[in-house]
Amino acid sequence: MRDYHPCMTTTLELDLPDTAFSALRVSPKEFVRELKLAATVKWFEAGMISQSKAAEIAGTSRAEFIQALSRLGVSPVQETPEDLRSSLSRL
């Protein structure tokens, strides 16, 4: 088992039908970018990862990730009203 290092990358192989790229009308390279973005948006929305971690995984800046959230209809704020009240009560 190798130690984690933030500069290391892992390549995954994914078998997709050729029609997958035409579904979004994008090149395979753009399809992979959109696939990573969709996954990170979902993980962020589910509260599994932070905005900054999602942006890192997606290969975007945090600002670009926030723009993608807007494009995909996901709020950049994932705190519940209870979370906000709790945070404010500690001030």
ABEGO torsion letter per residue (X at the ends): XBBBBAABBBBBBBBBBAAAAAAAGBBAAAAAAAAAAAAAAAAAAAGABBAAAAAAAAGBBAAAAAAAAAAAGBBABABBAAAAAAAAAAX
